[in-house]
Amino acid sequence: MIENPVNGAVQMPERPESVTRRGFAGLAAGAGLLATGMPASHADAQEAAPSPRDALRLLLRGNRRWVRARAVHPHQSVPWRLHVSEHQEPFATVVSCIDSRVPPELVFDRGIGDLFVVRTGAQTLDDLVVLGSIEFGPVNYRSARLMVVLGHEKCGAVIAAIESIESGKPAPGHIKAVVDALRPAYRAAKPMPGDLVDNMIRAQVRLTVGRLKRDPLLSRLIVRSGLLIVGGYYYLRSGRVDLIV
């Protein structure tokens, strides 16, 4: 069960990952790994890009494998590495924190060439390099029609921002820019009941998703080609990702 506070609880269907040719290849790779202990041979060079909803299912199924310690490590063979050396067709962009405990490829049990990944402190954005990097994937690759903004519990950037904001002591160097970027999330979370850190992390995910949906380039892709932008929350101990927006 993946909980979505916006739309209610959503049960992701337990169906084979073969809803797409990419998914079938991932399962085949996993079968090869489990049976032999060695990477499966490359068999998916001509795979089709999944739809945004199917791409989200692939990520959530991969996350369930990660949670259950049943990762299959798809697209990590030497033949696949050689294949993607000539071109790439990632099926999703993940915008996540720099935290060393939240590597998207491991969290979602994916491999080389599957994901564009943009990582900043607490998924903070700027108007130049970061937004340009996020836009790059879906604008230039028709395969990338899913975007996930992934926050996580006990976010160090959020904790540091709260300390700086409430003490009035500026953060050192360019870290101040991260703190300033998190001020809207702080203002949104401060009046909420419960844990300020957790509320601010979730607020930051929602604000980031909203800003990306309003981005001129990305908003056109939402209308014209079905780009899907969602937010998630990662639990450090369980490894689980819940959709939150």
C-alpha positions as a LaTeX table, in Angstrom:
\begin{tabular}{lrrr}
\hline
Residue & $x$ (\AA) & $y$ (\AA) & $z$ (\AA) \\
\hline
Met1 & 0.00 & 0.00 & 0.00 \\
Ile2 & 1.37 & 3.40 & $-0.98$ \\
Glu3 & $-0.26$ & 6.22 & 0.96 \\
Asn4 & $-1.13$ & 9.42 & $-0.90$ \\
Pro5 & $-2.57$ & 12.06 & 1.45 \\
Val6 & $-3.88$ & 14.05 & $-1.51$ \\
Asn7 & $-5.90$ & 11.32 & $-3.22$ \\
Gly8 & $-6.20$ & 8.78 & $-0.39$ \\
Ala9 & $-4.61$ & 5.39 & $-0.18$ \\
Val10 & $-3.64$ & 3.96 & $-3.54$ \\
Gln11 & $-2.99$ & 0.25 & $-3.96$ \\
Met12 & $-0.41$ & $-0.26$ & $-6.67$ \\
Pro13 & $-1.46$ & $-3.34$ & $-8.67$ \\
Glu14 & 0.56 & $-6.45$ & $-8.05$ \\
Arg15 & 1.11 & $-7.36$ & $-11.66$ \\
Pro16 & 4.20 & $-8.45$ & $-13.53$ \\
Glu17 & 6.70 & $-5.75$ & $-14.35$ \\
Ser18 & 6.25 & $-6.87$ & $-17.96$ \\
Val19 & 3.65 & $-4.17$ & $-18.45$ \\
Thr20 & 6.46 & $-2.68$ & $-20.53$ \\
Arg21 & 9.33 & $-4.22$ & $-22.45$ \\
Arg22 & 11.68 & $-2.41$ & $-20.07$ \\
Gly23 & 9.95 & $-4.07$ & $-17.13$ \\
Phe24 & 10.19 & $-7.49$ & $-18.73$ \\
Ala25 & 13.88 & $-6.95$ & $-19.32$ \\
Gly26 & 14.33 & $-5.93$ & $-15.68$ \\
Leu27 & 12.69 & $-9.13$ & $-14.49$ \\
Ala28 & 14.76 & $-11.20$ & $-16.90$ \\
Ala29 & 17.91 & $-9.57$ & $-15.60$ \\
Gly30 & 16.81 & $-10.26$ & $-12.06$ \\
Ala31 & 16.11 & $-13.90$ & $-12.89$ \\
Gly32 & 19.63 & $-14.23$ & $-14.31$ \\
Leu33 & 21.14 & $-12.72$ & $-11.20$ \\
Leu34 & 19.18 & $-14.95$ & $-8.85$ \\
Ala35 & 19.83 & $-18.12$ & $-10.80$ \\
Thr36 & 23.54 & $-17.71$ & $-11.46$ \\
Gly37 & 24.81 & $-15.01$ & $-9.13$ \\
Met38 & 26.15 & $-13.26$ & $-12.24$ \\
Pro39 & 24.66 & $-10.42$ & $-14.31$ \\
Ala40 & 22.11 & $-11.60$ & $-16.84$ \\
Ser41 & 23.01 & $-11.24$ & $-20.50$ \\
His42 & 21.88 & $-8.16$ & $-22.37$ \\
Ala43 & 18.48 & $-8.82$ & $-23.95$ \\
Asp44 & 16.67 & $-5.49$ & $-23.99$ \\
Ala45 & 18.48 & $-3.20$ & $-26.40$ \\
Gln46 & 15.30 & $-2.28$ & $-28.31$ \\
Glu47 & 13.01 & $-1.69$ & $-25.34$ \\
Ala48 & 10.20 & 0.85 & $-25.52$ \\
Ala49 & 9.87 & 3.74 & $-23.07$ \\
Pro50 & 7.12 & 3.17 & $-20.48$ \\
Ser51 & 4.22 & 5.58 & $-20.03$ \\
Pro52 & 4.50 & 7.96 & $-17.07$ \\
Arg53 & 2.17 & 5.81 & $-14.96$ \\
Asp54 & 4.01 & 2.63 & $-15.89$ \\
Ala55 & 7.31 & 4.36 & $-15.10$ \\
Leu56 & 5.97 & 5.21 & $-11.64$ \\
Arg57 & 4.91 & 1.59 & $-11.16$ \\
Leu58 & 8.41 & 0.45 & $-12.10$ \\
Leu59 & 9.94 & 2.74 & $-9.49$ \\
Leu60 & 7.50 & 1.74 & $-6.77$ \\
Arg61 & 7.93 & $-1.96$ & $-7.52$ \\
Gly62 & 11.69 & $-1.48$ & $-7.37$ \\
Asn63 & 11.30 & 0.29 & $-4.04$ \\
Arg64 & 9.29 & $-2.63$ & $-2.67$ \\
Arg65 & 12.12 & $-4.95$ & $-3.68$ \\
Trp66 & 14.59 & $-2.65$ & $-1.89$ \\
Val67 & 12.44 & $-2.64$ & 1.26 \\
Arg68 & 12.20 & $-6.45$ & 1.24 \\
Ala69 & 15.92 & $-6.97$ & 0.54 \\
Arg70 & 15.04 & $-8.56$ & $-2.80$ \\
Ala71 & 16.75 & $-6.12$ & $-5.16$ \\
Val72 & 17.46 & $-7.54$ & $-8.64$ \\
His73 & 19.82 & $-4.73$ & $-9.78$ \\
Pro74 & 18.47 & $-4.40$ & $-13.35$ \\
His75 & 20.57 & $-2.78$ & $-16.09$ \\
Gln76 & 23.88 & $-3.28$ & $-14.30$ \\
Ser77 & 25.50 & $-5.86$ & $-16.60$ \\
Val78 & 28.57 & $-5.17$ & $-18.70$ \\
Pro79 & 26.66 & $-5.67$ & $-22.01$ \\
Trp80 & 24.07 & $-3.13$ & $-20.88$ \\
Arg81 & 26.82 & $-0.69$ & $-19.89$ \\
Leu82 & 28.25 & $-1.02$ & $-23.40$ \\
His83 & 24.81 & $-0.58$ & $-24.93$ \\
Val84 & 24.06 & 2.69 & $-23.15$ \\
Ser85 & 27.53 & 4.01 & $-23.94$ \\
Glu86 & 26.10 & 4.80 & $-27.39$ \\
His87 & 22.81 & 6.40 & $-26.31$ \\
Gln88 & 20.48 & 6.80 & $-23.34$ \\
Glu89 & 16.72 & 6.68 & $-22.83$ \\
Pro90 & 16.07 & 7.27 & $-19.11$ \\
Phe91 & 12.42 & 6.83 & $-18.19$ \\
Ala92 & 12.34 & 9.19 & $-15.20$ \\
Thr93 & 14.00 & 12.15 & $-13.51$ \\
Val94 & 14.49 & 12.04 & $-9.75$ \\
Val95 & 15.07 & 15.30 & $-7.91$ \\
Ser96 & 16.42 & 14.35 & $-4.49$ \\
Cys97 & 18.59 & 15.41 & $-1.59$ \\
Ile98 & 22.37 & 15.07 & $-1.52$ \\
Asp99 & 22.08 & 12.88 & 1.60 \\
Ser100 & 24.40 & 9.88 & 1.30 \\
Arg101 & 21.69 & 7.56 & 2.64 \\
Val102 & 19.24 & 8.22 & $-0.19$ \\
Pro103 & 20.80 & 7.16 & $-3.52$ \\
Pro104 & 17.86 & 7.03 & $-5.98$ \\
Glu105 & 19.21 & 4.15 & $-8.09$ \\
Leu106 & 19.40 & 1.95 & $-4.98$ \\
Val107 & 16.18 & 3.18 & $-3.40$ \\
Phe108 & 14.24 & 2.31 & $-6.57$ \\
Asp109 & 16.37 & $-0.72$ & $-7.56$ \\
Arg110 & 17.26 & 0.61 & $-11.01$ \\
Gly111 & 20.44 & 0.65 & $-13.06$ \\
Ile112 & 22.62 & 2.49 & $-15.53$ \\
Gly113 & 20.73 & 4.66 & $-17.99$ \\
Asp114 & 17.36 & 4.39 & $-16.21$ \\
Leu115 & 17.25 & 7.72 & $-14.36$ \\
Phe116 & 18.26 & 11.32 & $-14.66$ \\
Val117 & 19.18 & 12.33 & $-11.10$ \\
Val118 & 19.50 & 15.88 & $-9.80$ \\
Arg119 & 20.56 & 16.17 & $-6.16$ \\
Thr120 & 20.70 & 19.30 & $-4.03$ \\
Gly121 & 20.35 & 19.99 & $-0.31$ \\
Ala122 & 16.69 & 19.25 & 0.56 \\
Gln123 & 15.76 & 19.35 & $-3.15$ \\
Thr124 & 16.25 & 23.13 & $-3.24$ \\
Leu125 & 15.98 & 24.87 & $-6.60$ \\
Asp126 & 17.51 & 27.94 & $-8.12$ \\
Asp127 & 16.52 & 29.82 & $-11.26$ \\
Leu128 & 19.55 & 28.83 & $-13.31$ \\
Val129 & 21.71 & 25.72 & $-13.09$ \\
Val130 & 19.47 & 23.45 & $-11.02$ \\
Leu131 & 16.25 & 24.19 & $-12.88$ \\
Gly132 & 18.09 & 23.96 & $-16.18$ \\
Ser133 & 19.45 & 20.55 & $-15.20$ \\
Ile134 & 15.97 & 19.35 & $-14.21$ \\
Glu135 & 14.47 & 20.62 & $-17.47$ \\
Phe136 & 17.19 & 18.99 & $-19.56$ \\
Gly137 & 15.97 & 15.40 & $-19.32$ \\
Pro138 & 12.28 & 15.71 & $-20.22$ \\
Val139 & 12.90 & 18.49 & $-22.75$ \\
Asn140 & 15.54 & 16.54 & $-24.68$ \\
Tyr141 & 14.46 & 12.93 & $-24.15$ \\
Arg142 & 10.92 & 11.84 & $-24.95$ \\
Ser143 & 11.50 & 8.70 & $-22.88$ \\
Ala144 & 11.64 & 10.73 & $-19.63$ \\
Arg145 & 8.00 & 11.48 & $-18.88$ \\
Leu146 & 8.06 & 10.98 & $-15.12$ \\
Met147 & 9.59 & 13.27 & $-12.50$ \\
Val148 & 9.82 & 12.39 & $-8.81$ \\
Val149 & 10.74 & 14.92 & $-6.11$ \\
Leu150 & 12.06 & 12.77 & $-3.28$ \\
Gly151 & 12.37 & 14.11 & 0.25 \\
His152 & 13.45 & 12.02 & 3.22 \\
Glu153 & 13.12 & 11.89 & 6.98 \\
Lys154 & 15.71 & 13.50 & 9.26 \\
Cys155 & 16.95 & 15.72 & 6.44 \\
Gly156 & 20.14 & 17.43 & 7.60 \\
Ala157 & 19.65 & 20.43 & 5.33 \\
Val158 & 16.20 & 21.07 & 6.80 \\
Ile159 & 17.49 & 20.67 & 10.36 \\
Ala160 & 20.34 & 23.11 & 9.68 \\
Ala161 & 17.94 & 25.57 & 8.05 \\
Ile162 & 15.63 & 25.52 & 11.07 \\
Glu163 & 18.57 & 26.18 & 13.40 \\
Ser164 & 19.79 & 29.08 & 11.26 \\
Ile165 & 16.35 & 30.63 & 10.82 \\
Glu166 & 15.33 & 30.37 & 14.47 \\
Ser167 & 18.68 & 31.49 & 15.87 \\
Gly168 & 19.10 & 34.32 & 13.39 \\
Lys169 & 22.66 & 33.14 & 12.78 \\
Pro170 & 23.51 & 33.08 & 9.05 \\
Ala171 & 24.73 & 29.79 & 7.62 \\
Pro172 & 28.33 & 29.85 & 6.38 \\
Gly173 & 29.34 & 30.38 & 2.77 \\
His174 & 26.90 & 29.41 & 0.04 \\
Ile175 & 24.97 & 27.21 & 2.46 \\
Lys176 & 23.07 & 30.41 & 3.20 \\
Ala177 & 21.47 & 30.09 & $-0.25$ \\
Val178 & 20.14 & 26.66 & 0.69 \\
Val179 & 18.72 & 28.05 & 3.94 \\
Asp180 & 17.08 & 30.95 & 2.10 \\
Ala181 & 15.55 & 28.56 & $-0.43$ \\
Leu182 & 14.02 & 26.60 & 2.45 \\
Arg183 & 12.41 & 29.59 & 4.15 \\
Pro184 & 9.05 & 29.16 & 2.34 \\
Ala185 & 8.88 & 25.56 & 3.58 \\
Tyr186 & 9.69 & 26.74 & 7.10 \\
Arg187 & 6.89 & 29.33 & 6.96 \\
Ala188 & 4.47 & 26.70 & 5.69 \\
Ala189 & 5.42 & 24.14 & 8.34 \\
Lys190 & 5.78 & 26.38 & 11.40 \\
Pro191 & 2.03 & 26.69 & 12.18 \\
Met192 & 1.41 & 22.95 & 11.70 \\
Pro193 & 0.95 & 20.65 & 14.68 \\
Gly194 & 3.48 & 17.90 & 15.17 \\
Asp195 & 7.18 & 17.64 & 14.39 \\
Leu196 & 8.55 & 20.76 & 12.72 \\
Val197 & 11.36 & 18.94 & 10.88 \\
Asp198 & 9.04 & 16.32 & 9.39 \\
Asn199 & 6.40 & 18.90 & 8.48 \\
Met200 & 9.01 & 21.10 & 6.82 \\
Ile201 & 10.44 & 18.21 & 4.79 \\
Arg202 & 6.98 & 17.38 & 3.47 \\
Ala203 & 6.21 & 21.05 & 2.83 \\
Gln204 & 9.44 & 21.38 & 0.86 \\
Val205 & 8.50 & 18.41 & $-1.34$ \\
Arg206 & 5.06 & 19.88 & $-2.03$ \\
Leu207 & 6.44 & 23.34 & $-2.77$ \\
Thr208 & 9.08 & 21.91 & $-5.10$ \\
Val209 & 6.52 & 19.84 & $-7.00$ \\
Gly210 & 4.32 & 22.91 & $-7.33$ \\
Arg211 & 7.16 & 25.05 & $-8.61$ \\
Leu212 & 8.19 & 22.45 & $-11.18$ \\
Lys213 & 4.61 & 22.15 & $-12.41$ \\
Arg214 & 4.57 & 25.92 & $-12.94$ \\
Asp215 & 7.90 & 25.96 & $-14.78$ \\
Pro216 & 7.15 & 27.21 & $-18.33$ \\
Leu217 & 9.01 & 24.41 & $-20.14$ \\
Leu218 & 7.77 & 21.63 & $-17.87$ \\
Ser219 & 4.17 & 22.88 & $-17.77$ \\
Arg220 & 4.04 & 22.69 & $-21.57$ \\
Leu221 & 5.29 & 19.10 & $-21.42$ \\
Ile222 & 2.60 & 18.27 & $-18.86$ \\
Val223 & $-0.06$ & 19.45 & $-21.32$ \\
Arg224 & 1.48 & 18.27 & $-24.58$ \\
Ser225 & 3.11 & 14.97 & $-23.73$ \\
Gly226 & 1.76 & 13.88 & $-20.35$ \\
Leu227 & 4.77 & 14.62 & $-18.15$ \\
Leu228 & 3.89 & 13.42 & $-14.65$ \\
Ile229 & 5.44 & 15.17 & $-11.63$ \\
Val230 & 4.94 & 13.60 & $-8.19$ \\
Gly231 & 6.45 & 13.91 & $-4.73$ \\
Gly232 & 7.69 & 11.20 & $-2.40$ \\
Tyr233 & 8.95 & 10.75 & 1.14 \\
Tyr234 & 11.70 & 8.24 & 1.99 \\
Tyr235 & 12.00 & 6.53 & 5.37 \\
Leu236 & 15.62 & 5.90 & 6.27 \\
Arg237 & 15.17 & 2.77 & 8.40 \\
Ser238 & 12.52 & 0.92 & 6.40 \\
Gly239 & 13.67 & 2.13 & 2.98 \\
Arg240 & 10.05 & 2.75 & 1.99 \\
Val241 & 8.94 & 5.54 & $-0.35$ \\
Asp242 & 5.42 & 6.95 & 0.11 \\
Leu243 & 3.80 & 9.27 & $-2.39$ \\
Ile244 & 2.83 & 12.51 & $-0.66$ \\
Val245 & 1.72 & 14.73 & $-3.55$ \\
\hline
\end{tabular}
